[in-house]
Amino acid sequence: MTIRRDGPGRGSADSRKPRGNPRPSQRRAGPPSGPRGGPDDPVVLYGWHPVSQALANADRRLHRLLATENAAVRLTEELGSLRIAPELVRPSAINALLGPDAVHQGLYLEADPLSAPGLDDLAPDALLLALDQITDPHNVGAIVRTAAAFGVAGIVTTARHSPSATGVLAKSASGGLEHVPLITVRNLAEALIELGERGFTRIGLDSEAETALDAVGPRRPAIIVLGAEGKGLRQRTRECCDVLARIAFTGEIRSLNVSNAAAITLYALRRPEV
């Protein structure tokens, strides 16, 4: 294993080195859940699952890896030879980049965002999710993780009113970003119309819907549309759905966190095992 101790991250011409707590003028990742950057801006990944999954993904272009000594040893034990030499640092150096509340487990990675397929590139039997202005990166990350567990082919989201696939979102996704692409569209309603013309059943989750989720059954190709907590689906989004369905609750509480609702919906609409 090649380990660079406090060395440059992008070749010998780069003299920026994380020694202890960097000064404010040194490289900083910025708030991990901050405003959406450009589509080609580097992303920040931290924590064991996001970083280890990214290192194992040959499609993810890597720039800079910071690791504590214990974390670097664990990486090589799990992955073998690494695609990028880690710079050994103390936990405080990563804290200075991310803030003291980030659970980084001794790992910090800067990388390029992953490319995503276009709507025309999706398989004819694909199962998709669509997010209608869900802005909380914790919720979106949890949805990505659930989508990866259920083999979702992609998550359709908009360029505006959605968090970037970096920092908090990536940590909450627990490596799921390497397996489920985020397909960014300009207008969600137009994307739903296009998918409907291609034969996708568009299923909107709505707590007030007349149809119970159990009555919908597995559909392929299909896209499940989730709305923001509190607001739910926007009217235009609802109009673009073929069916609105509700989770049939039996207890006193009649609503769930949107990521939990996504998990229940994906399980309810899964194909029967052969």
C-alpha positions as CSV (number, residue, x, y, z in Angstrom):
1,M,0.0,0.0,0.0
2,T,1.3,3.4,-0.9
3,I,0.5,6.0,1.8
4,R,1.4,9.7,1.4
5,R,1.9,11.2,4.9
6,D,0.7,14.9,4.8
7,G,1.7,15.1,1.2
8,P,0.1,16.8,-1.8
9,G,-3.2,15.5,-3.2
10,R,-2.9,16.4,-6.9
11,G,0.7,15.9,-7.8
12,S,4.0,17.4,-6.6
13,A,3.1,20.9,-7.9
14,D,0.4,21.1,-5.2
15,S,1.9,22.2,-1.9
16,R,-1.2,22.5,0.1
17,K,-0.9,20.1,3.0
18,P,-3.4,19.4,5.8
19,R,-1.2,19.8,8.9
20,G,-3.4,19.8,12.0
21,N,-6.1,22.4,11.9
22,P,-5.8,24.4,8.7
23,R,-6.2,28.1,8.7
24,P,-9.4,29.5,7.2
25,S,-7.5,30.4,4.0
26,Q,-6.6,26.8,3.4
27,R,-8.7,24.4,1.3
28,R,-12.1,24.0,2.8
29,A,-14.9,21.9,1.6
30,G,-17.6,24.4,2.6
31,P,-20.8,23.3,4.3
32,P,-21.4,19.7,3.3
33,S,-25.1,20.4,2.8
34,G,-24.7,23.8,1.3
35,P,-26.2,25.2,-1.9
36,R,-26.1,23.2,-5.1
37,G,-23.0,23.8,-7.1
38,G,-22.4,23.3,-10.8
39,P,-22.9,19.9,-12.3
40,D,-19.1,19.5,-12.8
41,D,-18.1,20.8,-9.4
42,P,-16.1,18.3,-7.3
43,V,-18.1,16.6,-4.6
44,V,-17.1,15.8,-1.0
45,L,-17.6,12.4,0.4
46,Y,-16.9,11.4,4.0
47,G,-17.5,8.4,6.2
48,W,-16.7,4.7,5.8
49,H,-19.5,3.6,3.4
50,P,-19.5,6.7,1.0
51,V,-15.8,6.7,0.7
52,S,-15.1,3.0,0.5
53,Q,-17.9,2.5,-2.1
54,A,-16.6,5.4,-4.2
55,L,-13.1,4.0,-4.1
56,A,-14.5,0.6,-5.3
57,N,-16.4,2.3,-8.2
58,A,-14.1,2.5,-11.2
59,D,-16.5,5.1,-12.7
60,R,-15.8,7.6,-9.9
61,R,-12.9,9.9,-10.8
62,L,-10.9,10.7,-7.6
63,H,-8.9,13.8,-6.7
64,R,-7.9,13.8,-3.0
65,L,-8.2,11.3,-0.2
66,L,-7.5,12.2,3.5
67,A,-7.4,9.4,6.0
68,T,-6.4,8.7,9.5
69,E,-3.8,5.9,9.9
70,N,-6.4,3.5,11.2
71,A,-8.9,4.3,8.5
72,A,-6.2,3.9,5.8
73,V,-5.3,0.5,7.1
74,R,-8.9,-0.6,7.2
75,L,-9.4,0.6,3.6
76,T,-6.5,-1.5,2.3
77,E,-7.7,-4.5,4.4
78,E,-11.2,-4.3,2.8
79,L,-10.3,-3.1,-0.7
80,G,-6.7,-4.1,-1.3
81,S,-4.7,-1.7,-3.5
82,L,-6.3,1.7,-3.5
83,R,-6.8,3.8,-6.7
84,I,-5.5,6.9,-5.0
85,A,-2.8,7.2,-2.3
86,P,-4.3,8.6,0.9
87,E,-2.7,11.5,2.8
88,L,-2.4,10.5,6.4
89,V,-3.8,13.2,8.7
90,R,-5.2,13.5,12.3
91,P,-8.9,13.6,12.8
92,S,-8.7,17.3,13.6
93,A,-7.6,18.1,10.0
94,I,-10.8,16.5,8.7
95,N,-12.9,18.2,11.4
96,A,-11.5,21.5,10.2
97,L,-12.8,20.8,6.6
98,L,-16.2,19.4,7.6
99,G,-17.0,20.9,10.9
100,P,-17.0,19.2,14.3
101,D,-20.4,17.5,13.9
102,A,-19.6,15.5,10.8
103,V,-19.2,11.8,11.5
104,H,-16.3,11.2,9.1
105,Q,-14.8,8.1,10.6
106,G,-11.4,9.3,9.6
107,L,-12.1,9.5,5.9
108,Y,-12.6,12.5,3.5
109,L,-12.6,12.2,-0.3
110,E,-12.9,14.8,-3.1
111,A,-14.1,13.4,-6.4
112,D,-15.9,14.2,-9.6
113,P,-19.7,13.8,-9.6
114,L,-20.9,10.6,-11.4
115,S,-22.5,10.8,-14.8
116,A,-26.1,9.9,-15.1
117,P,-28.2,8.3,-17.9
118,G,-30.7,10.3,-19.8
119,L,-34.4,9.4,-19.8
120,D,-33.9,7.8,-23.2
121,D,-31.2,5.5,-21.9
122,L,-33.3,3.8,-19.3
123,A,-34.2,0.1,-19.6
124,P,-37.7,-0.6,-20.9
125,D,-38.6,-2.3,-17.6
126,A,-36.9,0.2,-15.3
127,L,-38.2,1.2,-11.8
128,L,-37.6,4.8,-11.0
129,L,-38.2,7.3,-8.2
130,A,-39.0,11.0,-8.7
131,L,-38.6,13.6,-6.0
132,D,-40.9,16.6,-6.1
133,Q,-39.0,19.4,-4.3
134,I,-37.6,17.3,-1.4
135,T,-34.8,19.6,-0.2
136,D,-33.6,17.9,3.1
137,P,-30.3,16.2,2.2
138,H,-30.8,13.7,5.1
139,N,-34.1,12.6,3.6
140,V,-32.8,12.4,0.0
141,G,-29.8,10.5,1.1
142,A,-31.9,8.0,3.0
143,I,-34.1,7.6,-0.1
144,V,-31.0,6.9,-2.2
145,R,-29.9,4.2,0.2
146,T,-33.3,2.6,0.1
147,A,-33.4,2.8,-3.7
148,A,-30.1,1.0,-3.9
149,A,-31.4,-1.8,-1.7
150,F,-34.4,-2.3,-4.0
151,G,-32.6,-2.1,-7.3
152,V,-34.1,1.2,-8.4
153,A,-32.6,2.2,-11.8
154,G,-32.5,6.0,-11.1
155,I,-33.9,8.9,-9.1
156,V,-35.3,11.8,-11.1
157,T,-34.9,15.1,-9.5
158,T,-34.8,18.8,-10.6
159,A,-31.8,21.2,-10.9
160,R,-33.6,23.6,-8.5
161,H,-35.2,22.8,-5.1
162,S,-33.0,19.7,-4.5
163,P,-29.7,19.2,-2.6
164,S,-26.4,18.3,-4.2
165,A,-25.1,14.8,-4.2
166,T,-22.3,15.6,-1.8
167,G,-21.6,16.0,2.0
168,V,-24.6,15.2,4.2
169,L,-26.6,13.7,1.4
170,A,-23.8,11.3,0.4
171,K,-23.2,10.3,4.1
172,S,-26.9,9.6,4.6
173,A,-27.0,7.5,1.4
174,S,-24.3,5.3,2.9
175,G,-22.7,4.4,-0.4
176,G,-25.9,4.3,-2.4
177,L,-24.9,7.1,-4.7
178,E,-22.4,4.7,-6.4
179,H,-25.3,2.4,-7.4
180,V,-28.3,4.7,-8.1
181,P,-27.8,7.6,-10.4
182,L,-29.5,10.9,-9.8
183,I,-31.1,12.0,-13.1
184,T,-31.5,15.8,-13.1
185,V,-34.2,17.3,-15.3
186,R,-35.2,20.9,-15.8
187,N,-38.9,20.3,-15.3
188,L,-40.4,17.4,-13.4
189,A,-43.8,17.5,-15.0
190,E,-42.3,17.5,-18.5
191,A,-40.1,14.5,-17.5
192,L,-43.2,12.6,-16.2
193,I,-45.1,13.3,-19.4
194,E,-42.2,12.0,-21.4
195,L,-41.9,8.8,-19.3
196,G,-45.7,8.3,-19.6
197,E,-45.4,8.5,-23.4
198,R,-42.8,5.7,-23.1
199,G,-45.1,3.5,-21.2
200,F,-44.1,4.2,-17.6
201,T,-46.8,3.9,-15.0
202,R,-46.6,7.1,-12.9
203,I,-47.5,6.4,-9.3
204,G,-47.9,9.4,-7.0
205,L,-47.8,8.8,-3.3
206,D,-50.5,10.9,-1.6
207,S,-51.8,10.4,1.9
208,E,-55.3,11.6,0.8
209,A,-55.6,9.3,-2.2
210,E,-58.6,7.0,-2.6
211,T,-56.5,4.1,-3.9
212,A,-54.6,2.1,-1.4
213,L,-51.0,1.2,-2.3
214,D,-51.8,-2.5,-1.9
215,A,-54.3,-2.2,-4.8
216,V,-51.7,-0.9,-7.2
217,G,-49.4,-3.9,-7.4
218,P,-46.1,-4.3,-9.2
219,R,-45.8,-2.3,-12.4
220,R,-42.9,-2.1,-14.9
221,P,-41.8,0.2,-16.2
222,A,-42.9,2.5,-13.4
223,I,-41.9,5.7,-11.6
224,I,-42.9,6.4,-8.0
225,V,-43.3,10.1,-7.3
226,L,-42.7,11.4,-3.8
227,G,-43.5,14.8,-2.5
228,A,-42.0,17.0,0.2
229,E,-43.1,16.5,3.8
230,G,-45.9,18.8,4.7
231,K,-46.5,20.1,1.2
232,G,-46.8,16.8,-0.6
233,L,-47.0,16.6,-4.4
234,R,-47.6,19.9,-6.3
235,Q,-50.8,20.1,-8.3
236,R,-49.0,20.0,-11.6
237,T,-47.1,16.9,-10.5
238,R,-50.3,15.2,-9.4
239,E,-51.9,15.9,-12.8
240,C,-49.0,14.0,-14.5
241,C,-49.5,10.8,-12.4
242,D,-51.6,7.9,-13.7
243,V,-52.6,6.9,-10.2
244,L,-52.4,8.4,-6.8
245,A,-52.0,5.9,-4.0
246,R,-51.8,6.0,-0.2
247,I,-50.2,3.8,2.4
248,A,-53.0,2.2,4.4
249,F,-52.1,2.9,8.1
250,T,-53.8,1.0,10.9
251,G,-52.4,3.0,13.9
252,E,-53.1,6.4,15.3
253,I,-50.3,8.2,13.4
254,R,-51.2,8.6,9.7
255,S,-48.0,10.0,8.3
256,L,-44.3,9.0,7.9
257,N,-41.0,10.5,7.1
258,V,-40.7,10.6,3.3
259,S,-37.7,8.2,3.3
260,N,-39.7,5.7,5.3
261,A,-42.7,6.1,3.0
262,A,-40.4,5.4,0.1
263,A,-39.1,2.2,1.6
264,I,-42.7,0.9,2.3
265,T,-43.8,1.8,-1.2
266,L,-40.8,0.1,-2.9
267,Y,-41.4,-3.0,-0.8
268,A,-45.2,-3.0,-1.6
269,L,-44.6,-2.6,-5.4
270,R,-41.7,-5.1,-5.7
271,R,-42.0,-7.9,-8.1
272,P,-42.7,-11.3,-6.6
273,E,-39.6,-13.4,-6.2
274,V,-39.4,-16.3,-8.6
